C-alpha cells in the first residue's frame, strides 16, 4: 500500500524544484540525458512527480553537492541499486532536532542567510512533509512560546515569521487544486496574528487538492460572513494560538455554524490543543488535532459525511 502511495504522481515541476533545490531546467536535462526517473503526465501533458521521484532527486542533488558529477551520481544510484526511500533513517531524529535548533538560533541572531541555509539543508535531506510537520511546525511553536514568555522580543518573532511565511508560501502556490473537492477558507481567530501554523495547515490542504482561500491573520467577524456568502465553502478552518483569544474564537465558531448550517468549522492551534478535557468534549467535532494523522482522519470523516 505504501509503495502505491509513494509512486503516485502529485507534485508539479515548480513544487519539486522548490523542494529539491534544483532549477526546473536542470531537472528536465537530467531526465532527458540520464533517464533516472520517469515523471507521470497528467491529462494536459504536465509532469507530475511522486515521493519516490523526489527522494531520488534529493539523493542525486546531495551527491552533486558533495562533489560528484551528475553522471557519477547516477552511476552510483544505478550500480549500487540504492534504496533512497528512507535516507538517514538511523540518524533522522537527531538530525531533525539539530536542524530545528540551528534554525532557531539563526532567527535569534537575526541571521537570515544562515536560517535560509539550514532550511535549504532540511528540504534537501527530508521530504517536504517531514520538514513542514517535524521541523518548521515545532519551530513555530517554540518561537511563539518564547515570545509569550517574554524570552524573546517582538522583533525576533516578526523576523522569524516573515522568513517562514515567505518560505512556506513559495511552496504552497505550486499545487493545483481538484475541482471536485469542496472549497476551504482558512483564517486566524479573533485577535490572532500568529498565522504560520495556519499557513502550514493550508499547505497540507492544498497538497491534498483542496482549493483553499487563505485569509491569514484575524479579520472582522462580519467580513468573514461576507467571504463565506461569496465563496460558499464546505470548510472554514480557524487557528487560535493564544489562550487570551480562545473564548472569542470558540464563540465565533458556534455563531458561524448557526448562521451557515452547511458549513463545517475546524479548529486548531496551540490554544485549542491546550483546552481542558471537559471543554474539548464540547468542541470535539470541531477540533482537527495537532498532527497530520489526526488531520487526515478529521478531513476524511467530514468530507465524505452525508
C-alpha positions in Angstrom: 0.0 0.0 0.0 2.8 2.4 0.9 4.6 1.8 -2.4 1.5 2.7 -4.3 1.2 6.0 -2.4 4.9 6.7 -2.8 4.7 6.2 -6.6 1.6 8.3 -7.1 2.3 11.5 -9.2 1.3 14.5 -7.1 4.0 17.3 -7.3 4.3 19.6 -10.3 7.7 20.8 -11.6 7.6 24.1 -9.6 6.9 22.2 -6.4 9.7 19.7 -7.0 12.2 22.4 -7.9 11.4 24.2 -4.6 11.6 21.0 -2.5 14.8 19.7 -4.0 16.6 23.0 -4.7 17.3 22.3 -8.4 16.2 24.5 -11.2 13.4 23.1 -13.4 15.7 23.2 -16.5 18.3 21.2 -14.7 15.7 18.6 -13.7 14.5 18.3 -17.2 18.1 18.0 -18.5 18.8 15.2 -16.0 15.7 13.3 -17.1 16.5 13.6 -20.8 20.1 12.6 -20.5 20.2 10.0 -17.8 16.5 8.8 -17.7 16.9 8.0 -14.0 13.2 9.0 -13.3 10.1 9.0 -15.5 7.6 11.5 -14.2 3.9 10.8 -14.8 2.0 13.0 -17.2 -1.4 14.4 -16.3 -4.3 14.8 -18.8 -2.8 18.0 -20.3 0.8 16.6 -20.5 2.3 18.3 -17.5 4.9 16.4 -15.4 3.8 15.0 -12.1 6.4 13.6 -9.7 5.9 11.1 -6.9 7.5 10.9 -3.4 10.0 8.3 -4.8 11.0 10.6 -7.6 11.6 13.4 -5.1 13.7 11.2 -2.9 15.9 10.2 -5.9 16.3 13.8 -6.9 17.3 14.8 -3.4 19.8 11.9 -3.2 21.3 12.9 -6.5 21.4 16.6 -5.5 23.2 15.8 -2.3 25.8 13.7 -4.2 26.4 16.7 -6.6 26.8 19.0 -3.6 29.3 16.5 -2.1 31.5 17.0 -5.3 30.3 14.2 -7.6 29.3 15.0 -11.2 25.7 14.2 -12.0 26.8 11.3 -14.2 28.9 9.8 -11.4 25.9 10.2 -9.0 23.5 8.5 -11.4 26.0 5.7 -11.9 26.2 5.2 -8.1 22.4 5.1 -7.9 22.2 2.5 -10.7 25.2 0.3 -9.9 24.5 0.0 -6.2 20.7 -0.1 -6.6 20.5 2.4 -3.8 17.4 2.4 -1.6 16.7 6.1 -1.0 13.2 5.6 0.3 14.3 6.2 3.9 17.5 8.3 3.8 19.5 8.7 7.1 16.8 6.7 8.9 19.1 5.8 11.9 20.2 9.4 12.4 16.9 11.0 11.4 15.6 12.1 14.8 18.9 13.7 15.9 19.3 15.5 12.6 15.8 16.9 12.8 16.4 18.2 16.3 19.7 19.7 15.3 18.3 21.5 12.2 15.4 22.8 14.3 17.7 24.3 16.9 20.2 25.6 14.4 17.4 27.4 12.5 16.0 28.8 15.8 19.4 30.2 16.9 19.8 31.8 13.4 16.5 33.5 13.9 17.5 34.7 17.4 20.7 36.2 15.9 18.7 37.9 13.1 20.9 35.9 10.7 18.7 35.3 7.7 21.4 33.8 5.5 22.1 31.0 8.0 18.4 30.4 8.6 17.8 30.0 4.9 20.8 27.7 4.6 19.5 25.5 7.4 16.1 25.3 5.8 17.7 24.5 2.4 19.5 21.7 4.1 16.3 20.4 5.6 14.5 20.3 2.3 17.4 18.6 0.7 17.7 15.8 3.3 14.0 15.2 4.1 10.6 15.1 2.3 8.6 18.2 2.4 6.0 16.7 4.7 8.7 15.9 7.3 10.3 19.4 7.1 7.0 21.1 7.5 5.5 18.9 10.2 8.6 17.8 12.1 10.9 20.8 11.8 9.1 24.0 10.9 5.8 23.4 12.8 7.5 22.7 16.1 9.8 25.6 15.4 6.8 27.9 15.1 5.5 26.7 18.5 8.9 27.3 20.1 9.1 30.9 18.7 5.5 31.6 19.9 6.1 30.3 23.4 9.4 32.1 23.7 7.6 35.3 22.7 4.6 34.7 25.1 7.0 34.0 28.0 8.9 37.3 27.3 12.1 35.5 26.5 12.4 37.0 23.0 11.3 40.3 21.6 8.5 41.1 19.2 11.3 41.9 16.7 12.5 38.3 16.9 9.0 36.9 16.4 8.3 39.2 13.4 11.7 38.4 11.9 11.1 34.6 12.1 7.5 34.9 11.0 8.5 36.9 7.9 11.1 34.4 6.7 9.0 31.3 7.4 5.9 32.8 5.8 7.8 33.6 2.6 9.4 30.1 2.5 6.2 28.2 3.1 4.2 30.4 0.7 6.6 29.8 -2.1 5.9 26.0 -1.9 2.1 26.4 -1.3 1.2 28.1 -4.6 2.8 25.3 -6.6 0.0 22.8 -6.1 -3.0 22.6 -8.4 -6.5 22.1 -6.9 -9.0 19.4 -7.6 -12.3 21.0 -8.7 -14.3 18.0 -7.4 -13.2 18.6 -3.8 -15.1 21.3 -1.7 -13.7 24.8 -1.2 -12.0 25.8 2.0 -11.5 29.1 3.9 -8.5 29.4 6.3 -8.3 32.3 8.7 -7.0 33.1 12.2 -9.4 33.5 15.1 -10.4 36.9 16.5 -7.4 38.9 17.7 -4.9 36.3 16.3 -1.9 37.4 14.3 0.2 34.3 14.5 -0.6 32.8 11.2 2.2 30.4 10.4 0.6 27.3 11.9 -2.5 28.1 9.8 -0.2 28.5 6.7 1.3 25.0 7.2 -2.2 23.6 7.5 -3.2 25.4 4.4 -0.2 23.9 2.6 -1.3 20.5 3.8 -4.8 21.0 2.4 -3.6 22.3 -1.0 -1.3 19.3 -1.3 -4.4 17.1 -0.9 -6.0 19.0 -3.8 -8.4 21.3 -2.0 -8.9 24.9 -3.2 -8.1 27.0 -0.1 -8.9 30.7 0.2 -6.2 31.8 2.6 -7.2 34.9 4.6 -4.3 34.8 7.1 -4.4 36.9 10.3 -7.6 38.0 12.1 -10.4 39.8 10.2 -13.7 41.2 11.4 -16.5 38.8 12.1 -18.8 40.5 9.6 -16.1 40.3 6.9 -15.8 36.5 7.4 -19.5 36.2 6.8 -19.2 38.1 3.6 -16.4 35.8 2.4 -18.5 32.7 3.3 -21.5 34.1 1.4 -19.3 34.8 -1.7 -17.2 31.6 -1.7 -19.8 29.1 -0.3 -17.1 26.8 1.2 -17.7 23.4 2.8 -15.0 24.1 5.4 -13.8 27.0 7.5 -10.6 26.5 9.5 -9.7 28.8 12.3 -6.4 28.9 14.1 -6.0 30.1 17.7 -2.6 30.1 19.4 -3.0 32.5 22.3 -5.2 31.5 25.3 -6.4 35.0 25.6 -8.2 34.7 22.3 -9.7 31.3 22.9 -13.1 32.3 24.2 -13.8 34.6 21.2 -12.7 32.0 18.7 -15.0 29.4 20.2 -17.9 31.8 20.3 -17.3 32.8 16.7 -17.2 29.1 15.6 -20.6 28.4 17.1 -22.1 31.6 15.7 -20.9 30.8 12.2 -22.3 27.2 12.4 -25.7 28.7 13.3 -25.6 31.3 10.5 -24.4 28.8 7.9 -25.8 25.3 8.7 -24.0 23.7 5.8 -20.6 25.0 6.9 -18.1 22.7 8.8 -15.9 24.6 11.1 -12.5 23.2 12.1 -10.4 24.5 15.0 -6.7 24.1 15.6 -3.7 25.8 17.1 -1.9 25.8 20.5 -4.8 27.3 22.4 -7.2 24.7 21.0 -4.9 21.8 21.8 -4.4 23.2 25.4 -8.1 23.2 26.3 -9.3 21.2 29.3 -10.7 17.7 28.6 -14.2 19.0 29.5 -14.1 21.8 27.0 -12.6 19.5 24.3 -15.6 17.2 24.7 -17.9 20.1 23.9 -16.0 21.0 20.7 -14.7 17.6 19.8 -16.5 17.7 16.4 -14.6 20.8 15.5 -11.1 20.0 16.8 -8.9 18.9 13.9 -6.0 17.6 16.1 -2.3 18.5 16.5 -0.7 16.4 13.8 -1.1 15.2 10.2 -2.5 11.8 11.1 -5.3 13.5 13.1 -5.9 16.0 10.2 -6.2 13.1 7.8 -8.9 11.4 9.9 -10.8 14.5 10.5 -10.8 15.6 6.9 -11.8 12.3 5.5 -14.7 11.9 8.0 -16.1 15.4 7.3 -15.5 15.4 3.6 -17.4 12.2 3.0 -20.1 12.6 5.7 -23.6 12.7 4.2 
